[in-house]
Amino acid sequence: MTTTHKGLTIGQSASSARVFTADEIQTYSALTGDTAFDEGCIPGPMLGGMISDLLGTQVPGRGTMWLKQHYEFPAPARVGEAITATVEISRFRPEKDLVYLSVQCVNPNGQVVCQGESLVFVADLESARS
């Protein structure tokens, strides 16, 4: 099993936290027309945005192309709570420059509000970092 690829390693991870406001949820709703969520609940695509940010800026980093995602939402994420998103490299397919990452978001109590997997393409990752 390959444990490194393009300067990345299995188990390498990155995290970030943020607090979503009611105004941000209203803006999201106005932009997308998506109103099928409870008041005070953060829409899943906004949590996905946190993951996208980590993939493109930290691990794997600039030059990452997001190919596929799978998420489950076992509990609601609430407005005003600090939500922490984490991505962690779980495996490589180096012959195709593919990186699989486990992803999750947790609330301040450590309860998982989003979990899943992302698949990214990293062929131009190193040149993008220089």
C-alpha distance (Angstrom), angle and dihedral (degrees) to the residues before:
residue distance angle dihedral
M1 . . .
T2 3.79 . .
T3 3.81 111.9 .
T4 3.81 99.1 -179.5
H5 3.80 134.7 39.0
K6 3.82 131.7 166.9
G7 3.82 91.2 -9.8
L8 3.82 92.1 -50.4
T9 3.82 126.1 116.8
I10 3.77 136.3 -156.6
G11 3.81 107.6 -97.8
Q12 3.80 94.3 26.1
S13 3.79 108.2 139.8
A14 3.77 145.7 174.6
S15 3.80 133.2 -162.3
S16 3.76 138.7 -170.2
A17 3.78 135.0 178.2
R18 3.77 133.8 -149.7
V19 3.77 141.4 165.2
F20 3.80 116.7 -130.4
T21 3.80 118.0 -145.4
A22 3.79 129.9 -144.2
D23 3.83 88.3 -114.6
E24 3.82 90.5 57.7
I25 3.80 90.8 51.0
Q26 3.81 90.4 49.8
T27 3.81 90.5 49.7
Y28 3.81 90.4 49.5
S29 3.80 90.3 50.3
A30 3.81 92.2 48.8
L31 3.81 92.4 48.7
T32 3.79 97.0 46.0
G33 3.79 104.3 26.3
D34 3.81 86.4 -128.8
T35 3.79 108.1 145.0
A36 3.80 98.5 148.4
F37 3.79 96.7 111.3
D38 3.79 135.9 85.4
E39 3.77 118.6 -93.0
G40 3.78 107.5 -97.6
C41 3.81 92.6 25.4
I42 3.81 121.3 116.1
P43 3.83 112.4 -128.0
G44 3.81 114.8 -117.7
P45 3.83 94.6 -119.4
M46 3.80 89.3 60.2
L47 3.81 89.3 56.5
G48 3.80 87.3 47.3
G49 3.79 87.1 55.1
M50 3.79 89.7 59.4
I51 3.80 89.2 53.4
S52 3.81 91.8 46.5
D53 3.80 89.5 53.4
L54 3.81 91.8 53.4
L55 3.81 92.8 46.9
G56 3.79 93.2 50.9
T57 3.79 100.1 39.7
Q58 3.81 108.3 28.4
V59 3.83 119.6 11.2
P60 2.97 116.5 45.7
G61 3.81 85.6 -5.5
R62 3.77 140.5 -164.5
G63 3.79 112.7 4.1
T64 3.80 94.2 34.7
M65 3.79 115.4 140.5
W66 3.80 113.0 -154.5
L67 3.82 109.3 -138.7
K68 3.77 108.0 166.7
Q69 3.76 141.8 4.0
H70 3.78 138.0 -173.6
Y71 3.79 121.3 -171.2
E72 3.78 136.7 176.8
F73 3.79 123.2 -166.5
P74 3.82 108.4 -151.1
A75 3.82 94.6 171.7
P76 3.80 136.3 14.0
A77 3.80 121.6 -94.5
R78 3.80 110.5 -139.0
V79 3.77 132.9 -142.8
G80 3.80 111.0 -106.0
E81 3.81 95.0 27.7
A82 3.78 120.9 113.9
I83 3.81 103.7 -115.8
T84 3.80 116.7 -161.6
A85 3.81 118.2 -154.8
T86 3.81 120.6 -162.2
V87 3.79 131.7 -174.0
E88 3.81 122.1 -168.4
I89 3.79 128.8 -176.1
S90 3.80 108.4 -118.5
R91 3.82 103.5 172.1
F92 3.79 146.8 -14.6
R93 3.79 137.3 -134.6
P94 3.80 94.8 -163.4
E95 3.81 95.3 177.7
K96 3.83 87.4 65.6
D97 3.84 98.1 30.5
L98 3.81 90.5 -116.8
V99 3.79 125.7 151.9
Y100 3.81 123.9 -167.7
L101 3.80 118.2 -154.9
S102 3.79 133.0 -170.5
V103 3.78 109.9 -136.2
Q104 3.77 134.6 -167.2
C105 3.77 143.5 162.4
V106 3.79 122.7 -152.5
N107 3.79 133.9 -171.0
P108 3.83 124.0 -129.6
N109 3.82 90.3 -85.1
G110 3.81 91.2 57.2
Q111 3.80 92.2 -108.8
V112 3.80 112.7 147.8
V113 3.81 110.8 -119.1
C114 3.82 96.8 170.7
Q115 3.79 131.7 18.4
G116 3.75 136.9 165.5
E117 3.77 146.3 95.5
S118 3.79 137.4 -67.8
L119 3.79 128.5 -159.3
V120 3.79 118.9 -154.7
F121 3.81 137.6 179.6
V122 3.82 115.6 -132.4
A123 3.82 107.2 177.7
D124 3.81 93.5 125.6
L125 3.78 97.0 34.8
E126 3.80 98.7 110.3
S127 3.79 95.2 45.6
A128 3.79 89.3 49.2
R129 3.82 90.6 56.3
S130 3.81 95.1 55.7
